[in-house]
Amino acid sequence: MALDPFVGSGGAGCECATHAHKNGKHTNPTPRPHKNIMTPCARLTPPQPTDQRGYHEVNVLFVCTGNVCRSPMAEGFLRKEAADRGMNIDVRSTGTHAWTGRAATIDGRKVMAEMGVPIDDHRTLELDRDLVEWADLVIGLSREHVRETVRAFPEALTRTFTLKGFVELLPSLPAFQDTESWLTEASRLRDTGDAAADQDVDDPIGEREAAYRRVASEIRDLVERLAQGFEGKKVRMQA
């Protein structure tokens, strides 16, 4: 019987990122509570001002498919970068086909712990309107995630990018003044520029630990460039 990448055992030959298994059959998982899951009420709470000028933190939402490896890796890395740099950025992650309440994959958790950014407390969230409305910036780990997000929530078009694509745009963006105008300019540059052919971060689901290590290293490097770009463009810093 094949090993399930999430809980240690599961249906033979299945690489599904959004189901638990019992006796070789798909079953809906029982969500496990943890302190970082956003409740519906928390998701509906608007960003709060952080100083007398009314500026608020920038909310970044990473999106992948099952929210079990790529997007929680990106969330963990950006959370650490923001803390290390004193940047006023809040970050969440979600999946276009996620079941709420699942842990990250075993290999993903192992690799991230080795890299000093543990994601053991992560629990999956399904992409929904509350999360999209919470986010100032939505970042997909592949073009597929951008397409699915925008298809479901067309109003998010001008603030939804691939991770690789947004990192590529950052050097051309003006200094940060306000979130809306800054991301509108990013969207304009994306629409008028020549995007890199490779916009996707590979999915390591079903692969060996070495693939998780390679993907985590790539995401770490991209998120570091993202954080450097935020810092260089003076995206809101904590007082």
Secondary structure, 3 states (H helix, E strand, C coil): CCCCCCCCCCCCCCCCCCCEEECCEEECCCCCCCCCCCCHHHHHCCCCECCCCCCECEEEEEEECCCCCHHHHHHHHHHHHHHHHCECEEEEEEECCCCCCCCCCHHHHHHHHHCCCCCCCCCCCECCHHHHHHCCEEEECCHHHHHHHHHHCHHHHHHEEEHHHHHHHHHHCCCCCCHHHHHHHHHHHHHHCCCCCCCCCCCCCCCCHHHHHHHHHHHHHHHHHHHHHHHHCCCCECC
